[in-house]
Amino acid sequence: MLLLTEVLVSLFLWSIPWTRVRSSNGHKISKGVEWLTRYGYLPQPDPMAARLQTQEELADAVRTMQRFAGLPMTGKLDSKTLEMMNQPRCSLPDIIGTSELMRRRRRRRRYALSDTVWKKKDLTWHIRSFPLSSTLPHDHIRNLLFYAFRAWSNTSALTFREVHSEDADILVDFSRSYHDDAYPFDGPGGTLAHAFFPGEHPISGDTHFDDEETWIYDPENMAPGRGTDLFAVAVHEFGHALGLAHSSAQESIMIPYYQGPVGLPHQYRLPLDDAMGVEQIYGKRHPGFHPDDDRPALPDPTAPPIPDFPPYQPTQHTHPPSPDRCKAHFDAIANIRGEMFFFKQKHFWRMQPSRNLVSLEPAQTLRFWNGLPHDFKAIDAVYERINDSQIVFFIGSYYWVFYETQVNPGYPRPVSDLGLPANTVVGAAFVWPHNGKTYLLEKNQYWRYDDQLGHVEPGYPKSVNLWEGVPTDLDDVTRWNDGNTYFFKGTQYWGFSAGNVQSDAGYPRSASQDWMYCQGAPTSSPPAPRHGVGGDKGMCICQGSAGKLAPLSAWILVLIWVLC
């Protein structure tokens, strides 16, 4: 058994003398551990258990990743491994489950299949919306997607037919920001596209591309780094839409890493690993479809021609700088429809009920919540109302009420409408789950607000000393799905369980490590002094209702292609 001093942030340092470790090395190691956790090689940290990994476990995770990526299996975060971790890739985890579980269940085949497939072999597709700013004409886009589907039908019993109806099995959209599937795009860079596995849900198989990306057709890779080849991404995403997960075969189109163009669409054939995967699900192609197995797949007479595309014309996009999640100091934190949202400046991170971050990179708030002022600097507080599940944002001395992601008419309004003193800046807002009351905090005082009556209750403000063990002027307070309430300030947070007004033992803890999965994140503030317990202890169990923004069913897995 290793000593407790061998914590997660230092476990990769066995290959580096302690006297030579510098901050840049520490940053690389921290990013490496985060990457391994993000993509399934290490189990997600459990903030309630603070599980430690041994050196052997972490080295094994690195070797597994290296084997999957086709790298020398050194078990160390060497330069080649770190370089591969920085490659653009799909954000679907390569391994589902802990490394120990996967050692027992590792497949012999390299391709991987999802748990859901289409129950038929004749599928239809339809482009519901085209990109607004792409230099590619609509007909060219249709042709590229035709051949992306053809790549999968050339080697399987599947057939694909374009229809002019939204009743198609697979709908294709080029969308921006929030687009009605709870996975908003984030503008240029970051998320490129996502697709859904097959199934019976209306969104099953649908494939969405971020309209703000620079989509190009560049089969000979004449413009590396200046755009994303639409055909290559479409072939990968349609593989997910047919039920394939990621492959460890280096030549596979389903490898997690985006590797640029794959050649001329009408001459492209799936690599053997991908052909075996789709044949495993749907069977081999019909006899006589292409009698010469060794001949490149050629279009049939009904296939659209590949035109002479216009030369690549670069389009300049700007991507606003995003804050560092590992420095914490969040402006606002809220539980909305069972998911946790961490707001900082003009961005937010989103945590699913499984405690997985949707992305390590933040999304832009204004691309998700339509109606906030474009010139705002930061969100001061957010909470979901318990009576109608609408979402309340506080910025300065004003507040906005949203139905899902759209602001209600008549907002913003001054906080004085809620019964607060004029010019009050609400710094934290949350519903105490054990009495159903809303608490609005400003520095060292708070008001109790009744959402049913729409007004602050008499006898307030009172001192935040009610909650023993936390500092004043909090960043925000929120509840989690475990029934506990968490208070955040700076790099730290405090937990309160079972309706207690006294902080649980073992707090404060690092918000960056436990919520943002930042290994070795600093904990700059000392433990807060404990204060006396005040009144206001009348408690009863009360749970909020779920709203329409709740995540899709667990069996529908969104697959997101990400530029890391």
Secondary structure, DSSP 8 states (H G I E B T S, - for coil): ---TTS-GGGGGGGGS-GGG--HHHHHHHHHHHHHHHHTTSS----TTT-----HHHHHHHHHHHHHHHT----SS--HHHHHHHTS-EE-S-SS-S-HHHHHHH--SSSS-B-S---S-SEEEEEE----SS-SS-HHHHHHHHHHHHHHHHTTSS-EEEE-SSTTSSEEEEEE-S--SSS----SSSSEEEEEE-SSSSTTTT-EEEETTS-EE--TT--STTSSEEHHHHHHHHHHHHTTB-----TT-TTSSB-----S-GGG----HHHHHHHHHHH----TTSSS-TTS-----TTS---------------------GGG---SEEEEETTEEEEEETTEEEEE-TTS-BS-SS-EEGGGTSBTS-TT-----EEEE-TTT--EEEEETTEEEEEETTEE-TT--EEGGGGT--TT----EEEEETTTTEEEEEETTEEEEEETTTTEE-TT--EEGGGSBT--SS-SEEEE-TTS-EEEEETTEEEEE-TT-SB--TT-SEEHHHHHH--TT----S---------S------------TTS---TT--EEEEE--
